[in-house]
Amino acid sequence: MKKEHWLFALALLASGAASASGTATGPASGEWNFRVLLDDAPIGEHRFALAANGEERRLTSEAAFAVKLLGVTVYRYRHTATENWRGDCLRQLVSRTDDDGTPEKVDASATGDNVLAVTTPKGTQPVDGCVMSFAYWNPAIRKQERLLNSQSGKLEAVQVSRAGSGTVEVRGQAVAATRWRIATPAQPIDVWYSAQGEWIGLDSTVSGSRKLSYRLK
């Protein structure tokens, strides 16, 4: 079977006035445990935990997927990441990924007030200004024009816009939600938020026109 890259930028965090100042928005702490589905069939989990220490926030995440065909595992994915934030600015990132046997790693750290040095096996690149990764948990993501991919270390141009409303299943119940679309160079990512602003779901189209979904457990 041809190798597919199911997650692309979901493992899964550009800068307006509030972000540039380092002022924090979004939750100070929280946990998000998602079931991950491919064409509505479960393939694994992706867990996020956010903790605060004064003005600092730390996010840890862990993803594990296994795609099966006729009972045989044809694709495996593992990803772990730790992100340190000051306000809405990413200050440090360590991620390790096993994409069906292909390893990837990213190490990023702040070298000054407005520079993030991002290191991958291909080398080190400086990123100027306050930068976010794909931090779906933080509503400040809606104002961004660039986001750092924590799996590849690439800085990606994005366009974020409100894309309507609907309902999302959360722990077995339908919940009214607002959908925001993140248009990336690859595929768009639809992120769902409750009326209270909590991140509750995600949908995207991945390789082979298949639907990848996150739903809170």
C-alpha positions in Angstrom: 0.0 0.0 0.0 1.3 3.4 -0.9 2.4 5.2 2.3 0.1 8.0 3.3 0.7 11.0 5.6 -2.6 11.1 7.5 -1.8 13.8 10.1 0.2 16.3 8.0 -0.2 19.3 10.4 -2.6 18.1 13.1 -0.1 17.1 15.7 -0.3 18.3 16.6 1.0 27.0 17.1 1.9 34.3 13.4 1.2 37.4 15.2 -1.3 40.1 15.8 -0.9 43.0 18.3 -1.9 40.9 21.3 0.4 38.0 20.4 3.3 40.2 19.7 3.1 41.6 23.2 3.1 38.1 24.7 -0.3 38.6 26.3 -1.9 35.3 26.9 -5.4 34.4 25.6 -7.2 31.1 25.8 -7.2 28.7 28.7 -4.4 28.7 31.2 -4.8 24.9 31.7 -6.9 22.0 30.5 -7.0 18.6 29.0 -8.3 17.4 25.6 -8.5 13.7 24.9 -9.7 13.0 21.4 -10.8 9.9 19.6 -9.3 10.0 16.1 -11.4 8.6 13.2 -10.7 8.0 9.6 -13.9 7.9 7.5 -15.8 7.5 10.8 -13.8 4.4 11.8 -11.6 4.8 15.0 -7.8 4.6 14.4 -6.4 5.9 17.6 -6.2 8.8 20.1 -4.6 12.2 20.4 -4.2 13.7 23.9 -3.3 17.2 25.0 -2.5 18.6 28.5 -2.0 22.2 29.2 -0.5 23.5 32.5 0.3 27.1 33.6 3.1 28.5 35.8 2.7 32.2 36.1 3.0 33.7 32.7 4.3 30.5 31.3 2.2 27.6 29.8 3.3 24.1 28.8 1.5 21.9 26.4 2.3 18.2 26.1 0.7 16.1 23.4 0.8 12.4 22.4 -0.8 10.8 19.3 -1.0 7.1 18.4 -2.7 5.9 15.2 -3.0 2.5 13.5 -4.8 2.2 10.2 -6.0 -1.3 9.3 -7.2 -3.0 6.1 -8.9 -6.3 6.2 -7.6 -6.7 9.8 -4.0 -6.0 8.8 -2.2 -2.9 10.1 -1.1 -1.0 7.0 0.0 2.3 8.6 1.3 3.4 12.0 1.9 6.8 13.4 3.3 8.0 16.7 3.9 11.6 17.7 4.9 13.3 21.0 5.5 17.0 21.6 6.2 19.5 24.4 5.6 23.2 23.8 6.5 26.0 26.2 4.6 29.3 25.8 5.0 32.8 27.1 1.7 34.5 26.5 0.6 33.6 23.0 4.2 33.2 21.8 5.9 29.8 21.3 9.2 29.8 23.2 10.3 26.2 23.0 9.3 23.1 21.1 10.5 19.5 21.2 8.7 16.9 19.0 9.5 13.4 17.9 7.5 11.5 15.2 7.5 8.0 13.8 5.5 8.3 10.6 5.2 4.6 9.6 8.9 4.0 10.1 10.1 7.4 9.0 11.5 9.4 11.9 11.1 13.2 12.2 12.2 15.5 14.9 12.0 19.2 15.7 13.8 21.2 18.4 13.0 24.9 18.6 14.0 27.5 21.3 13.9 31.2 21.7 17.3 32.9 21.1 16.0 36.4 21.8 12.8 38.3 22.5 11.6 38.0 18.9 13.5 35.1 17.3 12.8 31.4 17.5 15.5 29.0 16.2 13.9 26.0 14.6 16.2 22.9 14.1 15.3 19.8 12.1 17.6 17.2 10.5 17.8 19.6 7.5 19.3 22.4 9.5 18.4 25.5 11.6 16.2 28.4 10.5 15.4 31.5 12.4 11.7 32.6 12.7 11.2 36.3 13.6 8.4 37.6 15.7 5.8 35.9 17.9 4.9 32.6 16.3 2.3 30.0 17.1 2.1 26.4 16.3 -1.2 24.8 15.3 -2.7 25.5 18.8 -6.3 24.7 18.2 -6.9 25.1 21.9 -6.1 28.8 21.8 -8.6 31.2 20.1 -5.7 33.5 19.2 -5.0 31.0 16.3 -8.0 32.6 14.5 -6.0 35.8 13.9 -2.8 34.2 12.5 -1.4 34.3 9.0 1.4 31.8 9.6 1.7 28.7 11.9 4.6 26.4 12.8 4.1 22.8 12.0 5.3 20.9 15.0 6.0 17.7 13.1 8.0 19.1 10.2 9.3 22.4 11.6 8.0 24.3 8.6 6.4 27.7 8.9 3.2 27.5 6.9 1.1 30.3 5.5 -2.5 30.0 6.6 -5.8 31.8 6.2 -8.3 31.5 9.0 -12.0 32.3 8.6 -15.3 31.6 10.3 -17.1 28.9 8.2 -20.6 28.5 9.7 -22.1 26.5 12.5 -23.5 23.1 13.2 -23.3 20.3 15.8 -20.5 18.1 16.9 -20.7 14.9 18.9 -19.0 15.3 22.3 -19.0 12.3 24.6 -22.0 10.9 22.9 -24.1 14.0 22.8 -24.7 16.5 20.0 -23.3 20.0 20.9 -23.9 23.2 19.1 -20.6 24.5 17.7 -19.0 27.1 15.5 -16.7 26.0 12.7 -13.5 27.9 11.8 -11.5 26.9 8.7 -7.7 27.0 8.6 -6.7 27.0 4.9 -3.2 25.6 4.5 -1.0 24.9 1.4 -2.1 21.3 1.6 -5.7 20.7 2.8 -8.1 22.9 4.9 -8.6 22.1 8.5 -12.0 22.7 10.1 -11.9 23.3 13.8 -15.0 23.2 16.0 -15.6 25.4 19.1 -18.5 25.2 21.6 -20.6 28.3 22.6 -18.2 28.7 25.5 -15.2 28.8 23.2 -13.8 25.3 24.0 -12.1 23.3 21.3 -14.3 20.3 20.8 -13.6 18.8 17.4 -11.6 18.9 14.2 -12.2 17.6 10.6 -9.9 17.5 7.6 -9.5 15.7 4.3 -6.3 13.7 4.0 -4.7 11.6 1.3 -7.1 9.7 -0.9 -9.9 12.2 -0.1 -10.5 10.5 3.2 -12.0 12.3 6.2 -9.9 12.6 9.4 -11.8 13.6 12.5 -11.1 14.4 16.1 -13.9 14.0 18.7 -13.6 14.6 22.4 -13.8 11.5 24.6 
